Amino acid sequence: MSRRSRLKGKEILETESLSRQHSTGEDSHSEGENAIEKGVKRIKLDERISQEASVASSSRRSSNTEKHAKQKAYDEFQIGSIVRVCLKNFVTYDSVEFFPGPNLNMIIGPNGTGKSTIVCAIALGLGWNTSLLGRAKEISDFVKHGQERASIEIELKNKGRNVVITRMIRKSNNLSQWKLNGQPATHREVSSKVNSLNIQVDNLCQFLPQDKVCEFAQMSPSELLVQTQKAVGEKELIEWHEALIQLREEEKSLTTSIKTDSEQVENLEKRNSVLEKDVTRFREREAILKRIRLYELRIPFARYGVAKHLYDVAKQKRAEAHLEYQNLAKESEPASARKNELEDLVSRSAKEKKRCTELYSTKKRKMEEIATRLEQSEATSENIRKDLADLKRKERARKNRIAQLRNEIAELEERTSSPPLANDDSDIRRKNDDVVRRLRETQPQLNDNKYNQDEINLAARNVEREMQMIKQQLKELDDVKRRRLETIRRVDYDTFRAYEWLQQNKDKLSGRVFGPVCMEINIKDMQYADAIENALGNNNKIFVCETEQDYHTITRELCDNRRMRINVFSPKATMDSFPPPIPHQQLRSYGFVSYLLDLIEAPPRLQAALCDMSKLHAIPLARNESDINHDIIKGNRAFFKYYAGETSYSVSFSKYGQRFSQVLTNRIKPSRFFTATMNIEEKYELEKQLQECQMKLSRFDQQLSDLRKEYGNLQKSIELLYGERNALTEEKRKNQLALREFERLKVRLDSKRDQLQRELEQPASMMDEENALRRDFSKIAKKRGQLVTQIKKIMEECMQLFSGRILATLKHMQASSDLNALERQTQDRDEALKQAHIKFSEADARFNSAKSVAKRLLNEANAGVEGLDAETTRAVQELSHGMTLEELEDAVASERAKADLHYAINPSVIETYETRKAEIDSIKSRLSIKTSRLTKLTSDLATFREKWEPRLNSLVKEISQGFSNAFDRIGCVGEVRVSPHEDYDKWGIDILVKFRDNERLQALTGQRQSGGERSVSTIMYLMALQELSKTPFRVVDEINQGMDPRNERLVHSQMVQTACRPNTSQYFLITPKLLPDLQYHERMKILCIYNGEWQPETMNWKKYIADKKRSNN
């Protein structure tokens, strides 16, 4: 597939390659094989066309001279420079190998031939991530279409043996394998080796790919400082800067911490000083209470000593009383025997007396019961006599009631003798019917009025609900805008701040300012939101001004003064300047739905700006990939970009040869801003409906007002009619009451007559009742006679029992007399014995009490000192040695009096004081450590700054001198300054440029200068770094795009002079075109990339160069 040939000292590489193309269906694989077999689309890298033409023509030089020249050129490579690059199946290349020079390498070729692919290969081959390139995200996307594997091999200059790094990419699993000098290695080992050679692909000052050119000007001053130090500074400079940043952060944190701790200590000491007097009093009181506790610990032992003495005395007295009692008991034994006999006789006589007494009592109770029964019968007789008297009183009362009834009957007969006149109420009924009729006529009118009001109220409520729904829908439509604004705040805070400033300062603007764009447009069909946001890209956040004056106002206020990084645009063209590439009808024949412009709603001026910036009028869209034929679209050449399904297709055409096309595909990212859209027509319709609802409510309010007036009049009429009806009803009621009263009196008269008849029929029943009472009285008299006989018999039995009791009483009296005489004879002896027994009992009780008290006091004393430490025990003994109980109690009372003079302090106050004191000591200890550390930090900061700042200023001064000289040569002004700050992470490098005489020096930003001015500034800065660079090589991709011919020629001259000096870093400049008659240098190496089917299988370079010379002459 590839071969390398040497032609008279000139290295020419011929490689076969398939141009980037997209094949569909079953033909893709066969087409790739045919292209490889036929060897079409050759890529030839022509090295040093002008400089080495003489080398190719002078083939008769000796081989020794050639070898010497090659060795000399090889020695000029810096350590870490790229000596060789070999690619296989990488993006557009089948297989290619080329050898760059040690100084300026210009890689030139038409657009789409694979120049930037070489840049990608260098970055990926040296171990960096795909995100660095700003292109495809996955590494597998760099494998050539139709191939499974790709490889990148880069050889780097090194002391001794060169370093060869190989990266093999597998498409199926999206993984890479690494080799270092032919041996398997890890990504970490490769990165470590690359870093050791000071290669910084992620540094824009060293490696500036095509898609990252614009980012260089957008770097913040602090980022530019870091990247510049990495590119041209020594390792110590970077380490000092990092150390200063870390030390400054620690210093700020420590200063804040020391201030906080100092304030806290001061606050705690002030609060504790308030409590010190209380603490002193508390401690004095605690000392007194401690002495009281020690005395109180000794008092139980003193009390036990007193109790022990009382116990010993009680024990001696108990023994003496017991001996005395025993002696007296022996002397009184004979008299005791006689006393026992007499006591027995007294007991027997007492029992006989008791028996007679009990029998007597029984008979007496029985006699009393009979007497009670007798009394009861007497009471019954008395009741019968009373009942007879009651019968006589009832008869008299009956005669009185009969007389009263006759009087009442006579009165009622008189009142009912003349009945009331029958009133004719027909007139009342007629009047009432007339009132009812008028009520019936008025009530429906009132009900109809009420019904009409309810209907209108119901309709009004329905309209109000409809208004609420419309307002809610309008609110939801407004929420779309708020959600987009919130997304902007999260994604780009500067754009959010700029939007807020515009909302608050509309009075400062002369026209309308749209933006950010994502807030101003609405998408008609949300299924295409991802494609529209993808097509807009960063233009989603751009601000569009209607007038040039507003453009300058916003850039001055926001970009210059507030340092906001935003994009502002002021379009000149109108929509007439952006016709579609092909008509819409023809567009659908390709399978497209419409252009992206047709899918959005926006003001015409904003649409024109979007067409100018993002070409929405020229980008078509298809629903699915299957709806379109990519080959037909490429053949038509009408579109540079289009969308199908979830994929975007970017089409580019070569400007040389047969103008072949290439297509880049990317997966469309999900939309962040257009997650919802607002339908303008729907909003207008809703607002119109809301206005109609408000008009309906106004009409309903007027109708309700009229109906309520009518309703009030009808209610008054009905109230008058009800008043008339109530008056008629009251008159009718009075007539009816008079008739009912007459009927009631007649009923009462009949009742009185019946009652009189019952009273007259009662005398016969009263006579029967009197006879029954007299028979009961006779029966009770007989029963009383029987009871008197029983009482007489029981009285005789009681007399006999009474005689027996007298005899037993006499015997008891005699025996008791003898016993008393004996007791009088032995009384003194018994009294002495009794007193001896009492004395012994008392002595025994005192002994037991003293014993119990002493034992209890001993236990209490032991319990009080149990668990005491030796020091407390010794303090108790020393404090109370030789003191009696009274002295101890006096001492406790005295100490308590002293303690009372010191009022009690809440223990929590003391605890708070001690806690604060401990906290103060702890914080002071920390403060001492922190203060020492802060002093050390301040010293270290000064030391590092004394080393870093002069070196940095010297470095920037050299860069500024080269940058300024370069700008002077192109008729402009440029300067590079150090931007100091109290925080070392915010130190930066400011690039100041002036391209016109009427301007002042302005900072280089991604918004202020034009694309060409940014490119000039960027390349001049990189050139200023060239001589100072510590990096082995630099890569700049298409930096000259956007420059005018004058600036491009001047910049090219500066680049050649700077990059072709001896002992400078290797330089790669990628460009699709060069101006004629540019300056070249013998140290330059030009790599030309040819791509196309018209390329020959072989190339006679000798003949080609000779022909080229003749044509130039």
Disulfide bonds with the S-S distance in Angstrom:
none
